[in-house]
Amino acid sequence: MVFINMPYEKFNINIYRSEVLVFKGTKNKVRKELYELFPNEKEEVDTFLEGSFIARTADTFSRYILVYFTINPNQGLVAHEMFHVTEFILGRIGMVHNDYTTEAWAYLLNYLIDLYYQK
């Protein structure tokens, strides 16, 4: 994951044409950041942020996958949310999780977790 002097972190999964945006902080702060990034998607932003949660991942806003941690995540929570990112990325190309694809899923999940901790 590359920190790019923004209030969020971004990393590209070029082979799958996906970008993952990782946010941390209060809902109001993240809402403001998302409104700036996606000014025409305010209703979707509000839906993404509604309810009570400590972390959330969504496949929205065209090529973007959003991850939001309301707390400083432990390793288990990072792995949990990166699994959802894996689901979205591989779902986009139609790769279901089964006995034949499990290694591809595991390698991508490992890669995403490594990217997260390289920030």
C-alpha positions as CSV (number, residue, x, y, z in Angstrom):
1,M,0.0,0.0,0.0
2,V,1.4,3.4,-0.9
3,F,0.7,6.5,1.2
4,I,0.2,9.4,-1.1
5,N,-0.1,12.4,1.2
6,M,-3.9,12.1,1.3
7,P,-6.2,11.4,4.1
8,Y,-6.5,7.9,2.9
9,E,-4.3,5.2,1.5
10,K,-4.5,3.9,-2.0
11,F,-3.1,0.8,-3.8
12,N,-3.6,-0.4,-7.3
13,I,-4.2,-4.0,-8.2
14,N,-3.3,-3.4,-11.8
15,I,-3.6,-7.0,-13.0
16,Y,-7.3,-6.8,-12.0
17,R,-7.8,-3.1,-12.9
18,S,-8.9,-2.4,-9.3
19,E,-8.0,0.4,-6.9
20,V,-8.4,-0.1,-3.2
21,L,-8.9,3.0,-1.0
22,V,-8.5,2.6,2.7
23,F,-9.9,5.1,5.1
24,K,-9.5,5.5,8.9
25,G,-11.1,8.0,11.2
26,T,-14.5,9.4,12.2
27,K,-17.5,9.0,9.9
28,N,-17.8,12.8,9.5
29,K,-14.1,13.0,8.4
30,V,-14.4,10.0,6.0
31,R,-17.8,11.3,4.6
32,K,-16.1,14.7,3.8
33,E,-13.2,12.9,2.0
34,L,-15.6,10.6,0.1
35,Y,-17.8,13.6,-1.0
36,E,-14.7,15.3,-2.3
37,L,-13.6,12.2,-4.2
38,F,-17.0,11.3,-5.5
39,P,-19.1,14.5,-5.7
40,N,-21.8,12.8,-7.8
41,E,-22.1,9.8,-5.6
42,K,-23.2,11.3,-2.3
43,E,-26.2,9.0,-1.8
44,E,-23.9,5.9,-2.2
45,V,-21.4,7.5,0.2
46,D,-24.2,7.9,2.8
47,T,-25.3,4.3,2.3
48,F,-21.7,3.1,2.7
49,L,-21.4,5.0,6.0
50,E,-24.8,4.3,7.6
51,G,-25.2,2.0,10.6
52,S,-22.9,0.9,13.4
53,F,-19.7,-1.0,12.5
54,I,-16.0,-1.0,13.2
55,A,-15.0,-1.8,9.6
56,R,-16.7,-2.0,6.3
57,T,-15.7,-2.9,2.7
58,A,-17.7,-2.0,-0.4
59,D,-17.4,-2.6,-4.1
60,T,-18.7,0.7,-5.4
61,F,-17.8,3.8,-7.4
62,S,-16.7,2.1,-10.6
63,R,-13.2,0.6,-10.3
64,Y,-12.8,1.5,-6.6
65,I,-13.1,-0.8,-3.6
66,L,-13.5,1.1,-0.4
67,V,-12.3,-0.1,3.0
68,Y,-13.1,1.9,6.1
69,F,-11.8,1.2,9.6
70,T,-13.4,3.2,12.4
71,I,-10.6,2.0,14.8
72,N,-7.0,1.1,14.5
73,P,-7.4,-2.4,13.2
74,N,-5.7,-5.5,14.5
75,Q,-4.3,-8.2,12.2
76,G,-7.4,-10.2,12.3
77,L,-9.6,-7.3,11.3
78,V,-7.2,-6.4,8.5
79,A,-7.3,-10.0,7.2
80,H,-11.1,-10.0,7.4
81,E,-11.6,-6.9,5.4
82,M,-8.9,-7.9,2.9
83,F,-10.8,-11.1,2.4
84,H,-13.8,-9.0,1.3
85,V,-11.5,-7.0,-1.1
86,T,-10.4,-10.4,-2.5
87,E,-14.0,-11.4,-3.0
88,F,-14.8,-8.2,-4.9
89,I,-11.7,-8.3,-7.1
90,L,-12.1,-11.9,-8.1
91,G,-15.8,-11.6,-8.3
92,R,-15.3,-8.9,-11.0
93,I,-13.6,-11.5,-13.2
94,G,-16.0,-14.3,-12.4
95,M,-13.6,-16.4,-10.3
96,V,-15.7,-18.3,-7.7
97,H,-14.1,-19.7,-4.6
98,N,-13.8,-23.5,-4.9
99,D,-11.3,-26.3,-4.8
100,Y,-9.8,-25.3,-8.1
101,T,-9.4,-21.6,-7.4
102,T,-8.5,-21.6,-3.7
103,E,-4.8,-21.0,-4.2
104,A,-5.4,-17.9,-6.4
105,W,-7.7,-16.6,-3.6
106,A,-5.1,-17.3,-1.0
107,Y,-2.3,-15.6,-2.9
108,L,-4.3,-12.5,-3.6
109,L,-5.4,-12.3,0.0
110,N,-1.8,-12.6,1.2
111,Y,-0.7,-9.9,-1.4
112,L,-3.4,-7.5,-0.2
113,I,-2.5,-8.0,3.5
114,D,1.2,-7.4,2.6
115,L,0.3,-4.2,0.8
116,Y,-1.7,-3.0,3.8
117,Y,1.3,-3.4,6.1
118,Q,3.8,-1.8,3.7
119,K,2.1,1.6,4.1
